[in-house]
């Protein structure tokens, strides 16, 4: 009797599994077993400034938002306040910046983002908790710095140490023949051995506190951008930072650079790498 019961139970199990397989593509069972698409990553794009304000900021906001929507798999929330006419940082403007960053970058708010982008920020931004921001990156957040992100928070050493360098100066805009230091990286694999920004001039930063030994260089110059004297000058790099990732590019001063497909793919690849959404970049 017991043997017959076991046989019947085994047959019933087979029938149930077969029925689930037949219904797997439709109905409630299909809904239960189907994989749901991954939710888009959440990106906070900060373009507020308390120093020089780049004319290309509006284009940067448009480009990064479009990249997320069209190709990147991430949603972008912009944190930006237009300064008063004339560019003077009035007390009311500084207070508005403080309130905005307090709302968007407090420790609890940061937990709602996968990445924070500083695009052409400048000055001593009044972050609500600078130490908590650095911890957020170290604990697994993604930070993407573009152009004058390195001309930001000069008075806070942990920020420049996380970023890997600090803006020192620049001279007149020039054309460049930059070297692709890692043709396999998502931020540079679309480039050839050299990158000339389509022959357009760009403002090229020179850095101090450049922590080359800690960085994975992506784009470099082998000569001074202005004097052409031989040397080594970083333009873009990335790094692991605790459990988090950091990507930086010094390019992006000029509006027409932002509109170049090559630069947009550079930024998108760096963002994907930092957020770990590029399968080849893990």
C-alpha positions as CSV (number, residue, x, y, z in Angstrom):
1,X,0.0,0.0,0.0
2,X,2.8,2.4,1.0
3,X,4.7,1.6,-2.2
4,X,1.6,2.4,-4.3
5,X,1.1,5.7,-2.4
6,X,4.7,6.7,-3.2
7,X,4.2,6.0,-6.9
8,X,1.0,8.0,-7.0
9,X,2.7,10.9,-5.2
10,X,5.6,10.9,-7.7
11,X,3.2,10.9,-10.6
12,X,1.3,13.8,-9.1
13,X,4.5,15.8,-8.7
14,X,5.4,15.2,-12.3
15,X,2.0,16.4,-13.5
16,X,2.2,19.6,-11.4
17,X,5.7,20.5,-12.7
18,X,4.5,19.8,-16.3
19,X,1.5,22.1,-15.8
20,X,3.7,24.9,-14.4
21,X,6.0,24.6,-17.4
22,X,3.1,24.8,-19.8
23,X,1.6,27.9,-18.0
24,X,4.9,29.5,-17.3
25,X,4.6,32.1,-20.0
26,X,1.2,33.4,-19.1
27,X,-1.2,34.0,-16.2
28,X,-0.4,34.2,-12.5
29,X,2.2,31.5,-12.6
30,X,4.1,33.2,-15.5
31,X,3.9,36.5,-13.5
32,X,5.4,34.8,-10.5
33,X,8.3,33.2,-12.3
34,X,9.1,35.9,-14.9
35,X,12.1,38.1,-14.0
36,X,11.2,41.8,-13.5
37,X,13.4,44.3,-15.2
38,X,15.9,46.0,-12.9
39,X,14.8,49.4,-11.6
40,X,16.7,52.4,-13.1
41,X,19.6,53.7,-11.0
42,X,19.0,57.0,-9.3
43,X,21.5,59.8,-10.0
44,X,21.8,63.1,-8.3
45,X,23.3,65.7,-10.7
46,X,24.8,68.6,-8.8
47,X,25.6,71.8,-10.8
48,X,25.4,74.4,-8.1
49,X,28.3,76.8,-7.9
50,X,29.8,79.3,-5.4
51,X,32.7,80.3,-7.7
52,X,33.0,80.6,-11.4
53,X,30.0,79.4,-13.3
54,X,30.5,77.7,-16.6
55,X,28.3,78.6,-19.6
56,X,28.2,74.9,-20.4
57,X,26.3,73.9,-17.3
58,X,22.8,74.0,-19.0
59,X,24.1,71.7,-21.8
60,X,25.7,69.4,-19.2
61,X,22.4,69.0,-17.5
62,X,20.6,68.3,-20.7
63,X,23.2,65.8,-21.9
64,X,23.5,63.8,-18.7
65,X,19.7,63.6,-18.3
66,X,19.3,62.4,-21.9
67,X,22.1,59.9,-21.5
68,X,20.3,58.4,-18.6
69,X,17.0,58.3,-20.4
70,X,18.1,57.1,-23.8
71,X,21.1,54.8,-23.1
72,X,22.2,54.6,-19.5
73,X,19.4,53.0,-17.5
74,X,19.4,55.7,-14.9
75,X,17.1,58.6,-13.8
76,X,18.6,62.0,-13.2
77,X,17.5,64.5,-10.5
78,X,19.2,67.9,-11.0
79,X,20.2,70.0,-8.0
80,X,20.9,73.4,-9.4
81,X,20.1,77.1,-8.6
82,X,20.7,79.8,-11.1
83,X,22.8,82.6,-9.6
84,X,21.8,86.2,-9.7
85,X,22.5,88.2,-12.8
86,X,26.1,89.3,-12.7
87,X,27.2,86.1,-11.0
88,X,27.6,87.6,-7.5
89,X,27.0,85.1,-4.7
90,X,24.6,87.2,-2.7
91,X,23.6,86.1,0.8
92,X,20.2,85.1,-0.4
93,X,21.7,82.9,-3.2
94,X,24.2,81.3,-0.8
95,X,21.3,80.5,1.6
96,X,19.3,79.0,-1.3
97,X,22.2,76.8,-2.2
98,X,22.6,75.7,1.4
99,X,18.9,74.8,1.6
100,X,19.0,72.9,-1.6
101,X,22.1,70.8,-0.7
102,X,20.7,70.2,2.8
103,X,17.6,68.7,1.3
104,X,19.3,66.6,-1.4
105,X,22.6,65.6,0.2
106,X,21.9,64.9,3.9
107,X,22.8,61.4,5.0
108,X,19.2,60.1,4.7
109,X,18.7,61.6,1.3
110,X,22.0,60.2,0.0
111,X,20.7,56.7,0.7
112,X,18.1,57.2,-2.0
113,X,20.8,57.6,-4.8
114,X,23.1,55.2,-6.5
115,X,25.4,58.0,-7.8
116,X,26.2,61.6,-7.3
117,X,27.6,63.7,-10.1
118,X,29.4,67.0,-9.6
119,X,29.4,68.6,-13.1
120,X,31.2,71.9,-13.3
121,X,30.6,72.7,-9.6
122,X,32.9,75.3,-8.1
123,X,33.6,76.8,-4.7
124,X,33.1,75.7,-1.1
125,X,29.7,74.1,-1.5
126,X,27.9,74.0,1.9
127,X,27.3,70.3,2.1
128,X,25.1,69.4,5.1
129,X,27.5,66.8,6.3
130,X,30.8,66.5,4.3
131,X,32.1,63.5,6.3
132,X,28.9,61.6,5.7
133,X,29.1,62.3,2.0
134,X,32.6,60.8,1.9
135,X,31.4,57.8,3.9
136,X,28.5,57.3,1.5
137,X,31.0,56.9,-1.3
138,X,33.3,54.7,0.7
139,X,30.4,52.5,1.7
140,X,29.4,51.8,-1.9
141,X,28.2,54.9,-3.6
142,X,29.3,56.1,-7.0
143,X,30.9,59.5,-7.5
144,X,31.4,61.1,-10.9
145,X,33.3,64.4,-11.1
146,X,33.4,66.4,-14.3
147,X,35.7,69.3,-15.1
148,X,35.6,71.8,-12.3
149,X,34.5,69.2,-9.8
150,X,38.2,69.4,-9.0
151,X,37.9,73.1,-8.4
152,X,35.4,72.4,-5.6
153,X,35.8,72.1,-1.8
154,X,39.4,73.1,-1.8
155,X,39.2,73.6,1.9
156,X,38.2,70.0,2.6
157,X,41.1,67.6,2.2
158,X,39.1,64.3,2.3
159,X,37.3,65.4,-0.8
160,X,40.4,66.0,-2.9
161,X,41.9,62.7,-1.5
162,X,38.8,60.9,-2.6
163,X,38.8,62.5,-6.0
164,X,42.6,62.0,-6.5
165,X,43.7,65.5,-7.4
166,X,43.0,69.2,-7.0
167,X,42.7,71.9,-9.6
168,X,45.7,74.2,-9.6
169,X,45.5,76.4,-12.7
170,X,44.9,76.5,-16.4
171,X,46.2,78.6,-19.3
172,X,44.7,79.5,-22.7
173,X,42.6,76.9,-24.4
174,X,44.4,74.6,-26.8
175,X,43.9,71.6,-29.1
176,X,45.2,68.3,-27.7
177,X,46.3,64.9,-28.8
178,X,45.5,62.9,-25.6
179,X,46.6,59.3,-25.1
180,X,44.1,56.5,-24.4
181,X,45.6,54.9,-21.4
182,X,43.1,52.0,-21.2
183,X,41.4,51.1,-24.5
184,X,39.3,48.4,-22.7
185,X,37.6,50.6,-20.1
186,X,34.0,51.6,-20.7
187,X,34.9,55.3,-20.6
188,X,37.6,55.0,-23.3
189,X,37.0,51.8,-25.3
190,X,35.2,53.8,-28.1
191,X,38.3,56.0,-28.6
192,X,41.3,55.3,-30.7
193,X,44.9,55.4,-29.4
194,X,44.6,59.2,-29.3
195,X,41.8,61.6,-28.8
196,X,41.8,65.1,-30.3
197,X,38.3,66.3,-29.3
198,X,37.5,66.6,-33.0
199,X,40.2,69.3,-33.3
200,X,38.3,71.7,-31.0
201,X,40.0,73.8,-28.4
202,X,39.4,73.0,-24.7
203,X,40.5,74.3,-21.4
204,X,43.0,71.9,-19.9
205,X,43.5,71.7,-16.2
206,X,46.8,71.3,-14.4
207,X,46.6,69.7,-11.0
208,X,48.3,69.6,-7.6
209,X,48.1,66.8,-5.1
210,X,47.8,64.4,-8.0
211,X,47.7,60.9,-6.4
212,X,48.8,59.0,-9.5
213,X,49.8,55.8,-7.7
214,X,46.3,55.4,-6.3
215,X,44.5,56.0,-9.6
216,X,43.7,54.0,-12.7
217,X,44.5,56.5,-15.5
218,X,42.2,56.6,-18.5
219,X,43.2,59.6,-20.6
220,X,46.6,61.4,-20.3
221,X,48.9,63.9,-22.0
222,X,52.6,63.2,-22.5
223,X,53.4,66.8,-22.9
224,X,52.4,70.1,-21.2
225,X,49.2,71.2,-23.0
226,X,50.5,74.8,-23.5
227,X,54.3,74.7,-23.6
228,X,54.4,71.2,-25.1
229,X,57.3,70.3,-22.8
230,X,57.5,66.5,-22.2
231,X,55.8,65.4,-19.1
232,X,52.9,63.4,-17.7
233,X,49.5,65.0,-17.2
234,X,46.3,63.2,-16.2
235,X,43.0,64.2,-17.8
236,X,40.7,61.3,-16.8
237,X,40.9,58.5,-14.2
238,X,38.9,56.2,-12.0
239,X,39.5,54.4,-8.8
240,X,38.0,52.0,-6.2
241,X,37.3,53.9,-3.0
242,X,36.4,51.5,-0.2
243,X,33.3,49.7,-1.5
244,X,32.5,52.6,-3.8
245,X,33.8,53.9,-7.1
246,X,35.0,57.2,-8.4
247,X,35.3,58.4,-12.0
248,X,36.7,61.8,-13.0
249,X,37.2,63.7,-16.3
250,X,38.9,67.1,-16.5
251,X,37.2,67.8,-19.9
252,X,33.9,69.5,-20.3
253,X,34.6,73.2,-20.1
254,X,33.2,74.1,-23.5
255,X,29.7,73.7,-24.7
256,X,30.7,72.2,-28.0
257,X,32.8,69.5,-26.2
258,X,29.6,68.4,-24.3
259,X,27.8,68.1,-27.7
260,X,30.5,65.7,-29.1
261,X,29.4,62.1,-29.2
262,X,32.9,61.0,-28.2
263,X,32.7,63.0,-25.0
264,X,29.2,61.9,-24.2
265,X,30.2,58.2,-24.6
266,X,33.2,59.0,-22.3
267,X,31.0,60.4,-19.6
268,X,28.4,57.6,-20.0
269,X,31.0,54.9,-19.9
270,X,32.5,56.4,-16.7
271,X,29.1,56.7,-15.1
272,X,28.2,53.1,-15.9
273,X,31.5,51.8,-14.6
274,X,31.1,53.8,-11.3
275,X,27.6,52.4,-10.9
276,X,28.6,48.9,-11.9
277,X,26.0,48.7,-14.6
278,X,28.4,47.8,-17.4
279,X,28.9,44.0,-17.4
280,X,32.4,44.2,-18.9
281,X,33.5,46.7,-16.2
282,X,33.1,44.7,-13.0
